[in-house]
């Protein structure tokens, strides 16, 4: 899996993470290979700011110094980073756009799964917009307003439209409908640490409505 650099300067680097590559090391030597290790080998001192699921592809930013890491982390915490994803989901959505507002928490007895919990869950919000439809699939633009683990995957499953290829939340037929999770981080926009200008990075989507 080639590590594609979308943008690089003296303060940060943005990569197009391939599906199947961990963002950070997992447990055990078999899960040591990851974006963070590869990036640090290429750009010494690079450090992770946020994460994408192993199965999710697309744009992810890493800081190249401690101050850049602090500033970018603050922007993510304050929800000052624009994040846009593309996903192909099962079924045909009748509405053109909407918002999912369902609180989430970890399923303590079944990690890494997350569950909807209206009593103990943390607020999670996702805006969606239909880009294209077929009889059995819908291509969506997704904008997470919060950053919960597995938020997009669980939210879409919760409204009856799981993402194709999702090995955690989709039923077997939807899981088998694509060779990978059809979820891609296509846009990251944030304020450049140091310069102060707005930086918008796009990662081309490797799939479409009828292309896995």
MDAnalysis code that builds the backbone (N, CA, C; Angstrom):
import MDAnalysis as mda
import numpy as np

u = mda.Universe.empty(636, n_residues=212, atom_resindex=np.repeat(np.arange(212), 3), trajectory=True)
u.add_TopologyAttr("name", ["N", "CA", "C"] * 212)
u.add_TopologyAttr("resid", np.arange(1, 213))
u.add_TopologyAttr("resname", ["UNK", "UNK", "UNK", "UNK", "UNK", "UNK", "UNK", "UNK", "UNK", "UNK", "UNK", "UNK", "UNK", "UNK", "UNK", "UNK", "UNK", "UNK", "UNK", "UNK", "UNK", "UNK", "UNK", "UNK", "UNK", "UNK", "UNK", "UNK", "UNK", "UNK", "UNK", "UNK", "UNK", "UNK", "UNK", "UNK", "UNK", "UNK", "UNK", "UNK", "UNK", "UNK", "UNK", "UNK", "UNK", "UNK", "UNK", "UNK", "UNK", "UNK", "UNK", "UNK", "UNK", "UNK", "UNK", "UNK", "UNK", "UNK", "UNK", "UNK", "UNK", "UNK", "UNK", "UNK", "UNK", "UNK", "UNK", "UNK", "UNK", "UNK", "UNK", "UNK", "UNK", "UNK", "UNK", "UNK", "UNK", "UNK", "UNK", "UNK", "UNK", "UNK", "UNK", "UNK", "UNK", "UNK", "UNK", "UNK", "UNK", "UNK", "UNK", "UNK", "UNK", "UNK", "UNK", "UNK", "UNK", "UNK", "UNK", "UNK", "UNK", "UNK", "UNK", "UNK", "UNK", "UNK", "UNK", "UNK", "UNK", "UNK", "UNK", "UNK", "UNK", "UNK", "UNK", "UNK", "UNK", "UNK", "UNK", "UNK", "UNK", "UNK", "UNK", "UNK", "UNK", "UNK", "UNK", "UNK", "UNK", "UNK", "UNK", "UNK", "UNK", "UNK", "UNK", "UNK", "UNK", "UNK", "UNK", "UNK", "UNK", "UNK", "UNK", "UNK", "UNK", "UNK", "UNK", "UNK", "UNK", "UNK", "UNK", "UNK", "UNK", "UNK", "UNK", "UNK", "UNK", "UNK", "UNK", "UNK", "UNK", "UNK", "UNK", "UNK", "UNK", "UNK", "UNK", "UNK", "UNK", "UNK", "UNK", "UNK", "UNK", "UNK", "UNK", "UNK", "UNK", "UNK", "UNK", "UNK", "UNK", "UNK", "UNK", "UNK", "UNK", "UNK", "UNK", "UNK", "UNK", "UNK", "UNK", "UNK", "UNK", "UNK", "UNK", "UNK", "UNK", "UNK", "UNK", "UNK", "UNK", "UNK", "UNK", "UNK", "UNK", "UNK", "UNK", "UNK", "UNK", "UNK", "UNK", "UNK"])
u.atoms.positions = np.array([
    [0.834, -1.187, 0.000],
    [0.000, 0.000, 0.000],
    [0.874, 1.244, 0.000],
    [0.847, 1.977, -1.098],
    [1.671, 3.161, -1.238],
    [1.117, 4.302, -0.390],
    [2.018, 5.038, 0.237],
    [1.632, 6.178, 1.049],
    [1.731, 7.438, 0.193],
    [0.586, 7.995, -0.174],
    [0.529, 9.153, -1.060],
    [0.504, 10.433, -0.228],
    [1.379, 11.377, -0.553],
    [1.434, 12.671, 0.119],
    [0.602, 13.669, -0.686],
    [-0.428, 14.229, -0.062],
    [-1.282, 15.217, -0.711],
    [-0.748, 16.637, -0.550],
    [-0.092, 16.882, 0.571],
    [0.464, 18.207, 0.846],
    [1.562, 18.038, 1.884],
    [2.629, 18.825, 1.736],
    [3.701, 18.796, 2.736],
    [4.374, 20.161, 2.788],
    [4.604, 20.662, 4.003],
    [5.419, 21.846, 4.200],
    [6.196, 21.652, 5.504],
    [6.841, 22.712, 5.979],
    [7.717, 22.564, 7.149],
    [6.960, 22.302, 8.445],
    [5.625, 22.515, 8.483],
    [4.861, 22.363, 9.715],
    [3.969, 21.120, 9.749],
    [3.566, 20.628, 8.588],
    [2.602, 19.525, 8.570],
    [2.687, 18.750, 7.260],
    [2.051, 17.582, 7.263],
    [1.927, 16.764, 6.054],
    [0.541, 16.138, 6.045],
    [-0.054, 16.085, 4.866],
    [-1.362, 15.461, 4.701],
    [-1.197, 14.272, 3.758],
    [-1.699, 13.123, 4.193],
    [-1.554, 11.887, 3.436],
    [-2.910, 11.384, 2.966],
    [-2.880, 10.590, 1.908],
    [-4.065, 9.878, 1.432],
    [-3.921, 8.435, 1.926],
    [-4.468, 8.154, 3.102],
    [-4.307, 6.837, 3.718],
    [-5.095, 5.782, 2.939],
    [-4.446, 4.679, 2.586],
    [-5.185, 3.619, 1.905],
    [-6.050, 2.818, 2.870],
    [-7.136, 2.282, 2.370],
    [-7.961, 1.383, 3.166],
    [-7.140, 0.152, 3.537],
    [-7.246, -0.272, 4.789],
    [-6.503, -1.439, 5.267],
    [-5.272, -1.105, 6.077],
    [-4.843, 0.166, 6.063],
    [-3.672, 0.577, 6.829],
    [-4.122, 1.248, 8.126],
    [-3.582, 0.793, 9.253],
    [-3.875, 1.412, 10.535],
    [-3.344, 2.842, 10.593],
    [-4.004, 3.699, 11.349],
    [-3.484, 5.052, 11.573],
    [-2.333, 5.032, 12.571],
    [-2.456, 4.236, 13.636],
    [-1.428, 4.096, 14.671],
    [-1.207, 2.605, 14.910],
    [-0.108, 2.227, 15.559],
    [0.142, 0.803, 15.774],
    [-0.955, 0.137, 16.596],
    [-1.274, -1.105, 16.223],
    [-2.212, -1.902, 16.992],
    [-1.470, -2.805, 17.959],
    [-2.186, -3.719, 18.579],
    [-1.571, -4.632, 19.545],
    [-0.828, -5.752, 18.820],
    [0.375, -6.038, 19.279],
    [1.151, -7.142, 18.728],
    [1.974, -6.733, 17.527],
    [3.037, -7.491, 17.239],
    [3.947, -7.159, 16.131],
    [3.283, -7.217, 14.761],
    [2.217, -7.990, 14.611],
    [1.545, -8.097, 13.320],
    [0.827, -6.808, 12.949],
    [0.566, -5.963, 13.944],
    [-0.135, -4.708, 13.713],
    [0.767, -3.498, 13.922],
    [2.065, -3.698, 13.734],
    [3.014, -2.599, 13.939],
    [3.027, -1.639, 12.757],
    [2.771, -2.145, 11.563],
    [2.788, -1.287, 10.377],
    [1.579, -0.354, 10.405],
    [1.826, 0.923, 10.191],
    [0.744, 1.903, 10.258],
    [1.192, 3.204, 9.608],
    [0.246, 4.105, 9.433],
    [0.542, 5.406, 8.851],
    [1.546, 6.180, 9.691],
    [1.360, 6.194, 11.009],
    [2.234, 6.981, 11.881],
    [3.692, 6.553, 11.744],
    [3.941, 5.253, 11.683],
    [5.317, 4.754, 11.559],
    [5.893, 5.096, 10.194],
    [5.112, 4.858, 9.157],
    [5.603, 5.153, 7.811],
    [5.882, 6.637, 7.622],
    [4.985, 7.468, 8.139],
    [5.158, 8.908, 7.992],
    [6.395, 9.401, 8.739],
    [6.628, 8.868, 9.949],
    [7.781, 9.283, 10.743],
    [9.096, 8.871, 10.092],
    [9.077, 7.749, 9.362],
    [10.277, 7.321, 8.640],
    [10.595, 8.286, 7.504],
    [9.563, 8.797, 6.879],
    [9.736, 9.706, 5.747],
    [9.943, 11.141, 6.194],
    [9.239, 11.527, 7.257],
    [9.340, 12.881, 7.801],
    [9.619, 12.773, 9.297],
    [10.877, 12.688, 9.706],
    [11.210, 12.518, 11.127],
    [10.527, 13.571, 11.997],
    [9.931, 13.102, 13.082],
    [9.232, 13.991, 13.999],
    [7.751, 14.112, 13.740],
    [7.260, 13.587, 12.626],
    [5.830, 13.659, 12.323],
    [5.035, 12.911, 13.384],
    [3.920, 13.492, 13.788],
    [3.112, 12.886, 14.849],
    [1.634, 12.978, 14.492],
    [0.894, 11.993, 14.960],
    [-0.526, 11.877, 14.618],
    [-1.336, 12.963, 15.310],
    [-2.337, 13.511, 14.625],
    [-3.235, 14.518, 15.183],
    [-4.632, 13.947, 15.369],
    [-5.091, 13.175, 14.401],
    [-6.401, 12.531, 14.459],
    [-6.268, 11.184, 13.776],
    [-7.330, 10.403, 13.750],
    [-7.254, 9.055, 13.194],
    [-8.380, 8.794, 12.212],
    [-8.113, 7.859, 11.319],
    [-9.149, 7.257, 10.486],
    [-9.177, 5.770, 10.801],
    [-10.369, 5.163, 10.748],
    [-10.467, 3.718, 10.922],
    [-9.552, 3.012, 9.929],
    [-9.099, 1.839, 10.299],
    [-8.239, 1.065, 9.402],
    [-8.884, 0.860, 8.032],
    [-10.183, 0.623, 8.002],
    [-10.876, 0.341, 6.748],
    [-11.205, 1.586, 5.944],
    [-11.108, 2.767, 6.554],
    [-11.434, 4.021, 5.888],
    [-10.204, 4.570, 5.182],
    [-10.402, 5.093, 3.986],
    [-9.309, 5.707, 3.240],
    [-9.450, 7.223, 3.247],
    [-8.388, 7.895, 2.762],
    [-8.509, 9.321, 2.528],
    [-7.599, 10.224, 3.325],
    [-7.944, 11.513, 3.306],
    [-7.076, 12.567, 3.829],
    [-6.943, 12.509, 5.344],
    [-5.693, 12.579, 5.809],
    [-5.390, 12.602, 7.235],
    [-4.146, 13.470, 7.418],
    [-4.179, 14.379, 8.399],
    [-3.080, 15.320, 8.599],
    [-2.212, 14.894, 9.770],
    [-0.906, 15.109, 9.635],
    [0.039, 14.875, 10.718],
    [0.881, 16.130, 10.907],
    [1.200, 16.441, 12.159],
    [2.028, 17.603, 12.484],
    [3.498, 17.225, 12.422],
    [4.328, 18.189, 12.078],
    [5.768, 17.921, 11.974],
    [6.569, 18.534, 13.114],
    [5.891, 19.229, 14.044],
    [6.570, 19.743, 15.233],
    [5.548, 19.859, 16.356],
    [6.031, 20.072, 17.564],
    [5.160, 20.051, 18.741],
    [4.132, 21.171, 18.724],
    [4.521, 22.368, 18.313],
    [3.582, 23.491, 18.302],
    [2.499, 23.286, 17.250],
    [2.875, 22.777, 16.097],
    [1.878, 22.479, 15.065],
    [0.911, 21.414, 15.557],
    [1.423, 20.436, 16.293],
    [0.574, 19.392, 16.844],
    [-0.431, 19.987, 17.831],
    [0.020, 20.873, 18.706],
    [-0.879, 21.500, 19.680],
    [-1.956, 22.327, 18.975],
    [-1.564, 23.111, 17.985],
    [-2.516, 23.979, 17.306],
    [-3.534, 23.179, 16.495],
    [-3.082, 22.171, 15.760],
    [-4.016, 21.354, 14.985],
    [-4.946, 20.570, 15.905],
    [-4.423, 20.066, 17.016],
    [-5.260, 19.345, 17.971],
    [-6.339, 20.251, 18.542],
    [-5.999, 21.498, 18.827],
    [-6.991, 22.449, 19.326],
    [-8.094, 22.679, 18.296],
    [-7.729, 22.755, 17.038],
    [-8.734, 22.972, 15.996],
    [-9.701, 21.792, 15.901],
    [-9.177, 20.577, 16.026],
    [-10.065, 19.409, 16.018],
    [-10.967, 19.416, 17.243],
    [-10.415, 19.743, 18.414],
    [-11.207, 19.773, 19.640],
    [-12.308, 20.823, 19.577],
    [-12.033, 21.946, 18.934],
    [-13.005, 23.040, 18.848],
    [-13.925, 22.908, 17.634],
    [-13.789, 21.818, 16.911],
    [-14.600, 21.559, 15.709],
    [-14.416, 22.645, 14.660],
    [-13.179, 23.133, 14.563],
    [-12.852, 24.164, 13.590],
    [-12.292, 23.580, 12.298],
    [-12.267, 22.264, 12.197],
    [-11.768, 21.577, 11.011],
    [-12.956, 21.104, 10.181],
    [-12.959, 21.448, 8.910],
    [-13.999, 20.951, 8.006],
    [-13.606, 19.554, 7.540],
    [-14.500, 18.597, 7.746],
    [-14.254, 17.210, 7.342],
    [-15.404, 16.755, 6.449],
    [-15.059, 16.273, 5.257],
    [-16.066, 15.796, 4.318],
    [-15.694, 14.379, 3.898],
    [-16.674, 13.495, 3.972],
    [-16.478, 12.103, 3.576],
    [-17.442, 11.756, 2.448],
    [-17.089, 10.727, 1.699],
    [-17.984, 10.133, 0.720],
    [-18.223, 8.684, 1.125],
    [-19.447, 8.212, 0.930],
    [-19.789, 6.833, 1.269],
    [-20.856, 6.322, 0.316],
    [-20.779, 5.046, 0.014],
    [-21.844, 4.371, -0.726],
    [-22.582, 3.483, 0.261],
    [-23.888, 3.703, 0.381],
    [-24.684, 2.975, 1.366],
    [-25.717, 2.097, 0.665],
    [-26.194, 1.125, 1.402],
    [-27.222, 0.222, 0.887],
    [-28.572, 0.918, 0.860],
    [-29.334, 0.677, -0.187],
    [-30.677, 1.224, -0.275],
    [-30.725, 2.582, -0.941],
    [-31.914, 3.017, -1.212],
    [-32.153, 4.292, -1.895],
    [-32.802, 5.269, -0.918],
    [-32.075, 6.325, -0.541],
    [-32.629, 7.333, 0.357],
    [-33.616, 8.204, -0.410],
    [-34.780, 8.409, 0.177],
    [-35.817, 9.183, -0.505],
    [-35.588, 10.687, -0.379],
    [-35.084, 11.147, 0.762],
    [-34.801, 12.571, 0.952],
    [-33.457, 12.928, 0.318],
    [-33.258, 14.211, 0.044],
    [-32.013, 14.663, -0.570],
    [-30.935, 15.018, 0.445],
    [-31.340, 15.363, 1.663],
    [-30.363, 15.703, 2.693],
    [-31.015, 15.578, 4.060],
    [-30.179, 15.555, 5.077],
    [-30.714, 15.439, 6.429],
    [-29.602, 15.445, 7.459],
    [-29.978, 15.287, 8.718],
    [-29.013, 15.256, 9.809],
    [-29.376, 14.128, 10.765],
    [-28.368, 13.387, 11.180],
    [-28.540, 12.318, 12.162],
    [-27.994, 12.827, 13.492],
    [-28.821, 12.784, 14.517],
    [-28.433, 13.263, 15.839],
    [-28.745, 12.149, 16.837],
    [-27.807, 11.208, 16.989],
    [-27.998, 10.043, 17.842],
    [-26.784, 9.877, 18.752],
    [-26.976, 9.894, 20.071],
    [-25.848, 9.784, 21.004],
    [-25.231, 8.391, 20.986],
    [-23.927, 8.338, 21.201],
    [-23.177, 7.090, 21.084],
    [-22.290, 6.863, 22.302],
    [-21.979, 5.584, 22.502],
    [-20.948, 5.212, 23.475],
    [-20.364, 3.878, 23.062],
    [-19.237, 3.528, 23.676],
    [-18.619, 2.237, 23.399],
    [-19.468, 1.111, 23.971],
    [-19.558, 0.011, 23.235],
    [-20.194, -1.201, 23.739],
    [-19.150, -1.928, 24.584],
    [-19.205, -1.721, 25.888],
    [-18.148, -2.176, 26.795],
    [-17.885, -3.672, 26.665],
    [-18.925, -4.445, 26.461],
    [-18.776, -5.898, 26.409],
    [-18.430, -6.407, 25.016],
    [-18.457, -5.527, 24.026],
    [-18.203, -5.964, 22.648],
    [-17.360, -4.933, 21.899],
    [-16.208, -4.620, 22.443],
    [-15.313, -3.712, 21.740],
    [-14.783, -4.386, 20.477],
    [-14.567, -3.638, 19.377],
    [-14.564, -2.177, 19.273],
    [-15.915, -1.577, 18.868],
    [-16.996, -2.333, 18.963],
    [-18.291, -1.821, 18.531],
    [-18.732, -0.636, 19.385],
    [-19.465, 0.259, 18.747],
    [-20.123, 1.371, 19.406],
    [-21.630, 1.151, 19.323],
    [-22.381, 1.752, 20.225],
    [-23.830, 1.594, 20.223],
    [-24.506, 2.946, 20.437],
    [-25.765, 3.026, 20.015],
    [-26.586, 4.195, 20.298],
    [-27.135, 4.059, 21.715],
    [-26.968, 5.107, 22.517],
    [-27.441, 5.076, 23.896],
    [-27.972, 6.466, 24.246],
    [-29.305, 6.571, 24.360],
    [-29.931, 7.867, 24.606],
    [-29.801, 8.325, 26.057],
    [-29.331, 7.438, 26.935],
    [-29.170, 7.793, 28.354],
    [-27.721, 8.158, 28.671],
    [-26.794, 7.279, 28.281],
    [-25.396, 7.469, 28.667],
    [-24.493, 7.867, 27.500],
    [-25.021, 7.920, 26.299],
    [-24.193, 8.226, 25.140],
    [-23.808, 9.690, 25.052],
    [-22.720, 9.968, 24.323],
    [-22.270, 11.329, 24.061],
    [-22.895, 11.791, 22.747],
    [-23.216, 13.057, 22.674],
    [-23.907, 13.565, 21.488],
    [-23.054, 13.350, 20.240],
    [-23.705, 12.903, 19.185],
    [-23.028, 12.671, 17.912],
    [-23.951, 13.144, 16.791],
    [-23.415, 13.969, 15.893],
    [-24.211, 14.569, 14.829],
    [-23.520, 14.398, 13.477],
    [-24.294, 14.016, 12.494],
    [-23.784, 13.827, 11.138],
    [-24.759, 14.437, 10.140],
    [-24.264, 15.324, 9.294],
    [-25.075, 15.842, 8.192],
    [-24.779, 15.033, 6.928],
    [-25.812, 14.769, 6.156],
    [-25.629, 14.003, 4.930],
    [-26.375, 14.654, 3.773],
    [-25.855, 14.384, 2.561],
    [-26.464, 14.910, 1.345],
    [-26.304, 13.883, 0.235],
    [-27.379, 13.614, -0.495],
    [-27.333, 12.644, -1.584],
    [-26.633, 13.258, -2.783],
    [-25.652, 12.525, -3.327],
    [-24.964, 12.944, -4.547],
    [-25.457, 12.181, -5.767],
    [-25.823, 10.910, -5.580],
    [-26.307, 10.086, -6.685],
    [-27.060, 8.897, -6.114],
    [-27.980, 8.352, -6.908],
    [-28.781, 7.206, -6.487],
    [-28.850, 6.172, -7.609],
    [-28.974, 4.920, -7.209],
    [-29.397, 3.850, -8.104],
    [-30.541, 3.135, -7.403],
    [-31.017, 2.046, -7.961],
    [-32.132, 1.344, -7.323],
    [-31.743, 0.744, -5.974],
    [-30.477, 0.350, -5.826],
    [-30.068, -0.382, -4.624],
    [-28.988, 0.311, -3.807],
    [-28.444, 1.435, -4.295],
    [-27.353, 2.112, -3.609],
    [-27.554, 3.618, -3.642],
    [-26.897, 4.312, -2.697],
    [-26.900, 5.776, -2.679],
    [-25.494, 6.267, -2.347],
    [-25.021, 7.237, -3.122],
    [-23.737, 7.883, -2.841],
    [-24.004, 9.129, -2.019],
    [-23.376, 9.204, -0.845],
    [-23.624, 10.297, 0.094],
    [-22.374, 11.128, 0.340],
    [-22.591, 12.421, 0.529],
    [-21.580, 13.297, 1.120],
    [-21.908, 13.409, 2.597],
    [-20.916, 13.176, 3.451],
    [-21.117, 13.162, 4.899],
    [-20.244, 14.226, 5.555],
    [-20.846, 14.957, 6.487],
    [-20.108, 15.956, 7.248],
    [-20.331, 15.706, 8.737],
    [-19.385, 15.039, 9.404],
    [-19.535, 14.814, 10.844],
    [-19.313, 16.107, 11.623],
    [-20.287, 16.471, 12.430],
    [-20.165, 17.670, 13.260],
    [-19.467, 17.354, 14.577],
    [-19.436, 16.072, 14.931],
    [-18.687, 15.588, 16.092],
    [-17.747, 14.498, 15.587],
    [-16.857, 14.045, 16.446],
    [-15.835, 13.095, 16.005],
    [-15.801, 11.813, 16.819],
    [-16.944, 11.173, 16.976],
    [-16.992, 9.923, 17.739],
    [-16.430, 8.751, 16.931],
    [-15.866, 7.796, 17.636],
    [-15.353, 6.592, 16.983],
    [-16.478, 5.852, 16.268],
    [-16.253, 5.512, 15.006],
    [-17.225, 4.774, 14.183],
    [-18.523, 5.553, 13.958],
    [-18.472, 6.868, 14.138],
    [-19.708, 7.655, 14.074],
    [-20.455, 7.487, 12.755],
    [-19.769, 7.649, 11.643],
    [-20.455, 7.584, 10.350],
    [-20.997, 6.179, 10.090],
    [-20.225, 5.180, 10.433],
    [-20.647, 3.800, 10.197],
    [-21.880, 3.447, 11.020],
    [-21.866, 3.801, 12.295],
    [-22.996, 3.474, 13.163],
    [-24.219, 4.330, 12.839],
    [-24.028, 5.599, 12.579],
    [-25.158, 6.472, 12.273],
    [-25.908, 5.990, 11.024],
    [-25.175, 5.633, 9.990],
    [-25.836, 5.196, 8.761],
    [-26.521, 3.846, 8.948],
    [-25.897, 2.969, 9.703],
    [-26.558, 1.690, 10.008],
    [-27.826, 1.929, 10.820],
    [-27.797, 2.923, 11.690],
    [-28.932, 3.174, 12.581],
    [-30.159, 3.712, 11.849],
    [-29.954, 4.333, 10.688],
    [-31.103, 4.808, 9.915],
    [-31.469, 3.837, 8.791],
    [-30.881, 2.641, 8.833],
    [-31.257, 1.606, 7.875],
    [-30.495, 1.617, 6.570],
    [-29.353, 2.327, 6.525],
    [-28.564, 2.402, 5.293],
    [-27.076, 2.195, 5.600],
    [-26.692, 0.973, 5.976],
    [-25.283, 0.714, 6.305],
    [-24.380, 0.913, 5.098],
    [-23.120, 1.206, 5.383],
    [-22.136, 1.418, 4.318],
    [-21.727, 0.075, 3.723],
    [-21.620, 0.034, 2.404],
    [-21.210, -1.186, 1.732],
    [-19.803, -1.577, 2.177],
    [-19.600, -2.874, 2.397],
    [-18.302, -3.387, 2.793],
    [-17.976, -3.229, 4.264],
    [-18.911, -2.767, 5.080],
    [-18.657, -2.558, 6.508],
    [-18.702, -3.892, 7.242],
    [-17.546, -4.302, 7.774],
    [-17.460, -5.605, 8.439],
    [-17.863, -5.554, 9.905],
    [-18.271, -4.386, 10.406],
    [-18.696, -4.266, 11.799],
    [-20.200, -4.050, 11.933],
    [-20.774, -3.188, 11.121],
    [-22.159, -2.771, 11.336],
    [-23.131, -3.190, 10.231],
    [-22.637, -3.702, 9.142],
    [-23.521, -4.081, 8.038],
    [-23.903, -5.550, 8.116],
    [-25.113, -5.917, 7.662],
    [-25.479, -7.334, 7.568],
    [-24.642, -8.020, 6.496],
    [-24.612, -9.361, 6.508],
    [-23.708, -10.088, 5.603],
    [-23.825, -9.724, 4.132],
    [-25.043, -9.507, 3.617],
    [-25.178, -9.207, 2.192],
    [-24.606, -7.844, 1.841],
    [-24.767, -6.854, 2.718],
    [-24.206, -5.523, 2.479],
    [-22.690, -5.551, 2.664],
    [-22.222, -6.323, 3.615],
    [-20.784, -6.476, 3.842],
    [-20.107, -7.067, 2.611],
    [-20.765, -8.029, 1.984],
    [-20.188, -8.715, 0.828],
    [-20.374, -7.957, -0.477],
    [-21.087, -6.825, -0.444],
    [-21.398, -6.091, -1.668],
    [-20.234, -5.261, -2.193],
    [-19.160, -5.134, -1.413],
    [-17.981, -4.373, -1.835],
    [-16.735, -5.030, -1.247],
    [-15.603, -4.921, -1.936],
    [-14.371, -5.556, -1.446],
    [-13.706, -4.812, -0.300],
    [-14.195, -3.632, 0.027],
    [-13.654, -2.819, 1.112],
    [-14.773, -1.944, 1.638],
    [-14.537, -1.287, 2.768],
    [-15.476, -0.304, 3.289],
    [-15.515, 0.892, 2.348],
    [-16.684, 1.213, 1.825],
    [-16.799, 2.328, 0.879],
    [-17.046, 3.636, 1.634],
    [-16.009, 4.040, 2.364],
    [-16.006, 5.279, 3.138],
    [-14.652, 5.943, 2.939],
    [-14.675, 7.223, 2.524],
    [-13.439, 7.910, 2.143],
    [-13.455, 9.346, 2.642],
    [-12.373, 9.750, 3.296],
    [-12.189, 11.137, 3.742],
    [-11.695, 11.948, 2.546],
    [-12.590, 12.731, 1.962],
    [-12.253, 13.389, 0.699],
    [-11.792, 14.833, 0.854],
    [-12.146, 15.513, 1.971],
    [-11.736, 16.904, 2.183],
    [-11.352, 17.122, 3.638],
    [-10.235, 17.809, 3.843],
    [-9.847, 18.349, 5.147],
    [-9.526, 19.823, 4.943],
    [-10.129, 20.688, 5.755],
    [-9.827, 22.114, 5.680],
    [-9.596, 22.635, 7.088],
    [-8.505, 23.376, 7.277],
    [-8.134, 23.858, 8.603],
    [-7.240, 25.081, 8.448],
    [-7.009, 25.762, 9.561],
    [-6.112, 26.921, 9.560],
    [-4.677, 26.450, 9.722],
    [-3.818, 26.902, 8.824],
    [-2.427, 26.461, 8.865],
    [-1.746, 26.997, 10.124],
    [-1.132, 26.126, 10.913],
    [-0.419, 26.599, 12.109],
    [0.809, 27.414, 11.697],
    [0.877, 28.613, 12.182],
    [2.002, 29.472, 11.825],
    [1.614, 30.518, 10.798],
    [1.197, 30.099, 9.613],
    [0.848, 31.064, 8.562],
    [-0.504, 31.718, 8.804],
    [-1.461, 30.938, 9.297],
    [-2.773, 31.483, 9.602],
    [-3.763, 31.467, 8.460],
    [-3.358, 31.020, 7.272],
    [-4.285, 30.937, 6.150],
    [-5.071, 29.632, 6.215],
    [-6.193, 29.606, 5.516],
    [-7.037, 28.421, 5.488],
    [-6.520, 27.467, 4.421],
    [-6.262, 26.235, 4.804],
    [-5.734, 25.228, 3.898],
    [-6.821, 24.180, 3.660],
    [-7.118, 23.903, 2.400],
    [-8.136, 22.912, 2.043],
    [-7.479, 21.848, 1.169],
    [-7.491, 20.616, 1.644],
    [-6.848, 19.505, 0.965],
    [-7.915, 18.510, 0.513],
    [-7.819, 18.076, -0.728],
    [-8.766, 17.107, -1.269],
    [-8.054, 15.813, -1.642],
    [-8.691, 14.705, -1.318],
    [-8.186, 13.381, -1.666],
    [-9.187, 12.741, -2.634],
    [-8.802, 12.469, -3.883],
    [-9.736, 11.882, -4.855],
    [-10.315, 10.574, -4.334],
    [-11.601, 10.395, -4.554],
    [-12.275, 9.197, -4.059],
    [-12.009, 8.030, -5.005],
    [-11.596, 6.875, -4.493],
    [-11.277, 5.728, -5.355],
    [-12.480, 4.888, -5.763],
    [-13.679, 5.263, -5.340],
    [-14.864, 4.495, -5.694],
    [-16.008, 5.450, -6.046],
    [-17.076, 4.900, -6.609],
    [-18.244, 5.689, -6.952],
    [-19.503, 4.886, -6.706],
    [-20.615, 5.364, -7.198],
    [-21.886, 4.702, -6.957],
    [-21.883, 3.274, -7.485],
    [-21.303, 3.060, -8.643],
    [-21.272, 1.725, -9.254],
    [-19.847, 1.256, -9.505],
    [-18.912, 1.774, -8.717],
    [-17.499, 1.397, -8.880],
    [-16.898, 1.198, -7.506],
    [-16.530, -0.033, -7.179],
    [-15.957, -0.362, -5.875],
    [-14.450, -0.188, -5.848],
])
